[in-house]
Amino acid sequence: GSNVLGKPRDEQEAVEMLLRLSGREHQVHTGVAVAMDRQVESDLQRVSVRFRNLDRRACEEYVATGEPLDKAGAYGIQGFGSALVESIEGDYFAVMGLPVVCTLELIERFGWRYAFGKLERAN
């Protein structure tokens, strides 16, 4: 079935989430919206992530770092949680929480471009 895994309530729930994801593929859905001058452009990125086979000890050790307690699905792919992942298909940054390329494309729809630290009107 399809279950939505939000942020764990506590360490025990975090361990249970990780055990549920162990050795399996799951989908991460990340939405982004950009609004300017009463116009909204939005998109949804879907990424497939497969976890390595994990035992309870590994899950408990990871949870003890504190990293997964404020993360949906109880892992942070950009931190220690990277060691949980066997493979990823799609936008890594979407799994982190901000699909960068998608966001830049939405900004470009408004006639703007990202100039490495600032936004400017596109030519």
Secondary structure, 3 states (H helix, E strand, C coil): CCCCCCCCCCHHHHHHHHHHHCCCEEEEEEEEEEEECCEEEEEEEEEEEEECCCCHHHHHHHHHCCHHHHCHHHCCCCCHHHHHEEEEECCHHHHHCCCHHHHHHHHHCCCEEECCCCEEECC
